[in-house]
Amino acid sequence: MNMQQATNEENIISFLAYFNEIDKYFDKILWEDGFSPYNEKLKKIAEWNYTITSFVRKHIYQLKNFWELRNFITHGIKSNWETFASPTEAAISKISEYAEKITKPAKVLDLFRKNVFKAHKEDYVKTIIPEMRKYWYSNVPIYDENENFVGILNDARLLYWISDLLMNEDYLNLGLTKVWHLQLEYGWKDYRFISQETTIFEAGELFAQSKRIWERLSVLFITSTWNPNEELLGVISNSDANIIDDYLLV
């Protein structure tokens, strides 16, 4: 076997290994045993709402190209590892990136670990609003005296509260208003707590799903096990969608 044949063999083995890694992960997502054709799996994932659906939709043509190259390779392999098509180093690098992101997606803390500004029910609103403005905090978690989570304060809720006061001609002295004066719960589903084990794909799908059902999900708070009374480890707001989108690109 000459050097070129050895290189072809190594490239073919590497490419097929990455392809099979992706293919088997699709089986896991779909709870299948490998009986469906690869393209049929792509279609099912793209048309439904799995954790990797957004990624597959964005990259479906590239994922199909991998399948076509795989077919050219496997249908033309000869005993000396010559074939109709041999994957290039660039193709192997590309499919390895896809296999990594699909089968081992980043966890939310990999991108969104940060100190989270929080407040308490007894805090004055006049001390919180300037902090929100100064640091562009859009969602502030609120806790009671026992450090139990009781709700959030954000710009939408503040506007709703002020509008309600004006419509009822009920004027409070903002300088004396404490957080507990505000109704922190309006029945909005505008926040959720997620586990540190949540993947970027899953976080992105939570925001996408909220849009589909006309909810106002504006923030995801990250704790160890999604318990709201645990230490806050990070936060993802809907304005972070561009960071998630950048990750979805390969």
GUDRENMAR-252139 format. One record per residue (C-alpha): residue in one letter; y, z, x; residue number from 1. Coordinates in steps of 0.25 Angstrom, whole numbers, padded with zeros to 4 digits. Layout:
// residues N
resn; c2; c3; c1; resi
a; Y; Z; X; NUM .
...
***
This chain:
// residues 250
resn; c2; c3; c1; resi
m; 0000; 0000; 0000; 1 .
n; 0013; -0004; 0006; 2 .
m; 0026; 0004; 0005; 3 .
q; 0031; -0004; -0007; 4 .
q; 0019; -0002; -0015; 5 .
a; 0019; 0013; -0011; 6 .
t; 0034; 0013; -0016; 7 .
n; 0030; 0006; -0029; 8 .
e; 0019; 0016; -0032; 9 .
e; 0027; 0028; -0030; 10 .
n; 0038; 0022; -0038; 11 .
i; 0029; 0019; -0049; 12 .
i; 0022; 0032; -0049; 13 .
s; 0035; 0040; -0049; 14 .
f; 0041; 0031; -0061; 15 .
l; 0029; 0033; -0069; 16 .
a; 0028; 0048; -0067; 17 .
y; 0043; 0049; -0072; 18 .
f; 0040; 0040; -0084; 19 .
n; 0028; 0048; -0088; 20 .
e; 0035; 0061; -0086; 21 .
i; 0046; 0056; -0097; 22 .
d; 0035; 0050; -0106; 23 .
k; 0027; 0063; -0106; 24 .
y; 0040; 0071; -0109; 25 .
f; 0042; 0062; -0121; 26 .
d; 0028; 0065; -0126; 27 .
k; 0032; 0080; -0124; 28 .
i; 0044; 0078; -0132; 29 .
l; 0037; 0071; -0143; 30 .
w; 0025; 0079; -0143; 31 .
e; 0016; 0067; -0141; 32 .
d; 0004; 0064; -0132; 33 .
g; 0009; 0052; -0125; 34 .
f; 0004; 0042; -0136; 35 .
s; 0017; 0036; -0140; 36 .
p; 0023; 0025; -0131; 37 .
y; 0035; 0029; -0122; 38 .
n; 0045; 0021; -0130; 39 .
e; 0040; 0027; -0143; 40 .
k; 0043; 0041; -0137; 41 .
l; 0057; 0037; -0133; 42 .
k; 0060; 0032; -0147; 43 .
k; 0055; 0045; -0153; 44 .
i; 0063; 0053; -0144; 45 .
a; 0076; 0045; -0146; 46 .
e; 0075; 0045; -0161; 47 .
w; 0072; 0060; -0163; 48 .
n; 0079; 0072; -0158; 49 .
y; 0071; 0077; -0146; 50 .
t; 0078; 0085; -0135; 51 .
i; 0078; 0073; -0126; 52 .
t; 0082; 0063; -0137; 53 .
s; 0096; 0062; -0132; 54 .
f; 0092; 0058; -0118; 55 .
v; 0082; 0048; -0123; 56 .
r; 0092; 0041; -0132; 57 .
k; 0102; 0040; -0120; 58 .
h; 0091; 0035; -0111; 59 .
i; 0081; 0027; -0120; 60 .
y; 0083; 0014; -0113; 61 .
q; 0081; 0019; -0099; 62 .
l; 0069; 0027; -0104; 63 .
k; 0063; 0014; -0110; 64 .
n; 0066; 0007; -0097; 65 .
f; 0057; 0017; -0090; 66 .
w; 0046; 0014; -0100; 67 .
e; 0048; -0001; -0097; 68 .
l; 0047; 0001; -0082; 69 .
r; 0035; 0010; -0084; 70 .
n; 0028; -0001; -0092; 71 .
f; 0031; -0012; -0081; 72 .
i; 0026; -0002; -0070; 73 .
t; 0013; 0002; -0077; 74 .
h; 0009; -0011; -0083; 75 .
g; 0011; -0018; -0069; 76 .
i; 0005; -0009; -0059; 77 .
k; -0005; -0015; -0050; 78 .
s; -0015; -0007; -0041; 79 .
n; -0005; -0009; -0029; 80 .
w; 0006; -0003; -0037; 81 .
e; 0013; -0016; -0039; 82 .
t; 0019; -0017; -0053; 83 .
f; 0028; -0026; -0061; 84 .
a; 0039; -0015; -0059; 85 .
s; 0041; -0004; -0050; 86 .
p; 0051; 0007; -0052; 87 .
t; 0063; 0008; -0043; 88 .
e; 0068; 0021; -0036; 89 .
a; 0079; 0020; -0046; 90 .
a; 0070; 0019; -0058; 91 .
i; 0062; 0031; -0053; 92 .
s; 0074; 0039; -0051; 93 .
k; 0079; 0036; -0065; 94 .
i; 0066; 0039; -0072; 95 .
s; 0065; 0052; -0064; 96 .
e; 0079; 0057; -0069; 97 .
y; 0075; 0054; -0083; 98 .
a; 0061; 0061; -0082; 99 .
e; 0069; 0073; -0076; 100 .
k; 0079; 0074; -0087; 101 .
i; 0069; 0071; -0099; 102 .
t; 0058; 0081; -0094; 103 .
k; 0066; 0091; -0087; 104 .
p; 0080; 0091; -0094; 105 .
a; 0091; 0101; -0089; 106 .
k; 0092; 0114; -0096; 107 .
v; 0106; 0117; -0102; 108 .
l; 0109; 0128; -0092; 109 .
d; 0108; 0117; -0081; 110 .
l; 0121; 0111; -0086; 111 .
f; 0127; 0121; -0095; 112 .
r; 0126; 0135; -0088; 113 .
k; 0139; 0142; -0088; 114 .
n; 0147; 0155; -0092; 115 .
v; 0150; 0155; -0106; 116 .
f; 0163; 0161; -0112; 117 .
k; 0160; 0170; -0123; 118 .
a; 0167; 0180; -0132; 119 .
h; 0165; 0192; -0141; 120 .
k; 0168; 0195; -0156; 121 .
e; 0179; 0205; -0152; 122 .
d; 0186; 0196; -0143; 123 .
y; 0200; 0191; -0147; 124 .
v; 0200; 0176; -0151; 125 .
k; 0213; 0175; -0143; 126 .
t; 0206; 0178; -0130; 127 .
i; 0195; 0168; -0133; 128 .
i; 0203; 0156; -0137; 129 .
p; 0211; 0155; -0124; 130 .
e; 0197; 0155; -0116; 131 .
m; 0192; 0144; -0125; 132 .
r; 0204; 0136; -0122; 133 .
k; 0205; 0138; -0107; 134 .
y; 0190; 0136; -0104; 135 .
w; 0187; 0126; -0115; 136 .
y; 0177; 0135; -0121; 137 .
s; 0173; 0128; -0134; 138 .
n; 0162; 0139; -0139; 139 .
v; 0163; 0154; -0136; 140 .
p; 0151; 0162; -0140; 141 .
i; 0155; 0176; -0146; 142 .
y; 0147; 0189; -0145; 143 .
d; 0148; 0202; -0151; 144 .
e; 0149; 0216; -0144; 145 .
n; 0134; 0216; -0141; 146 .
e; 0134; 0202; -0135; 147 .
n; 0127; 0196; -0147; 148 .
f; 0132; 0181; -0150; 149 .
v; 0139; 0180; -0163; 150 .
g; 0145; 0166; -0163; 151 .
i; 0154; 0157; -0156; 152 .
l; 0169; 0154; -0155; 153 .
n; 0174; 0139; -0153; 154 .
d; 0185; 0130; -0157; 155 .
a; 0179; 0125; -0169; 156 .
r; 0177; 0139; -0175; 157 .
l; 0191; 0144; -0171; 158 .
l; 0197; 0132; -0178; 159 .
y; 0188; 0135; -0190; 160 .
w; 0192; 0149; -0190; 161 .
i; 0207; 0146; -0189; 162 .
s; 0207; 0135; -0200; 163 .
d; 0200; 0145; -0209; 164 .
l; 0211; 0155; -0206; 165 .
l; 0222; 0145; -0209; 166 .
m; 0215; 0140; -0222; 167 .
n; 0214; 0154; -0227; 168 .
e; 0228; 0158; -0222; 169 .
d; 0222; 0169; -0215; 170 .
y; 0229; 0171; -0202; 171 .
l; 0224; 0181; -0191; 172 .
n; 0231; 0185; -0178; 173 .
l; 0224; 0177; -0168; 174 .
g; 0228; 0187; -0157; 175 .
l; 0220; 0198; -0164; 176 .
t; 0208; 0189; -0169; 177 .
k; 0194; 0193; -0163; 178 .
v; 0182; 0184; -0162; 179 .
w; 0175; 0191; -0173; 180 .
h; 0187; 0187; -0183; 181 .
l; 0182; 0173; -0182; 182 .
q; 0169; 0169; -0190; 183 .
l; 0161; 0165; -0178; 184 .
e; 0150; 0159; -0187; 185 .
y; 0154; 0148; -0197; 186 .
g; 0140; 0142; -0199; 187 .
w; 0142; 0132; -0188; 188 .
k; 0131; 0128; -0179; 189 .
d; 0140; 0126; -0168; 190 .
y; 0132; 0133; -0157; 191 .
r; 0118; 0136; -0152; 192 .
f; 0111; 0144; -0141; 193 .
i; 0101; 0137; -0133; 194 .
s; 0092; 0142; -0122; 195 .
q; 0094; 0139; -0107; 196 .
e; 0081; 0131; -0107; 197 .
t; 0087; 0121; -0117; 198 .
t; 0088; 0107; -0111; 199 .
i; 0100; 0098; -0110; 200 .
f; 0093; 0089; -0119; 201 .
e; 0091; 0100; -0130; 202 .
a; 0106; 0104; -0129; 203 .
g; 0111; 0090; -0131; 204 .
e; 0101; 0088; -0143; 205 .
l; 0107; 0101; -0149; 206 .
f; 0121; 0095; -0149; 207 .
a; 0116; 0082; -0154; 208 .
q; 0108; 0088; -0165; 209 .
s; 0120; 0096; -0170; 210 .
k; 0128; 0083; -0171; 211 .
r; 0117; 0076; -0179; 212 .
i; 0117; 0087; -0189; 213 .
w; 0132; 0089; -0189; 214 .
e; 0132; 0103; -0183; 215 .
r; 0143; 0108; -0174; 216 .
l; 0136; 0112; -0162; 217 .
s; 0146; 0115; -0151; 218 .
v; 0139; 0124; -0141; 219 .
l; 0126; 0128; -0135; 220 .
f; 0125; 0142; -0129; 221 .
i; 0114; 0144; -0118; 222 .
t; 0107; 0157; -0117; 223 .
s; 0093; 0160; -0110; 224 .
t; 0085; 0158; -0123; 225 .
w; 0096; 0154; -0133; 226 .
n; 0098; 0168; -0138; 227 .
p; 0113; 0169; -0141; 228 .
n; 0114; 0183; -0136; 229 .
e; 0109; 0180; -0122; 230 .
e; 0118; 0177; -0111; 231 .
l; 0125; 0164; -0112; 232 .
l; 0121; 0154; -0100; 233 .
g; 0128; 0142; -0104; 234 .
v; 0135; 0134; -0115; 235 .
i; 0135; 0119; -0120; 236 .
s; 0146; 0114; -0129; 237 .
n; 0146; 0101; -0136; 238 .
s; 0157; 0097; -0126; 239 .
d; 0146; 0097; -0116; 240 .
a; 0139; 0085; -0122; 241 .
n; 0144; 0076; -0110; 242 .
i; 0136; 0085; -0100; 243 .
i; 0124; 0084; -0109; 244 .
d; 0126; 0069; -0110; 245 .
d; 0128; 0068; -0095; 246 .
y; 0114; 0075; -0093; 247 .
l; 0108; 0065; -0103; 248 .
l; 0112; 0053; -0094; 249 .
v; 0103; 0050; -0082; 250 .
***
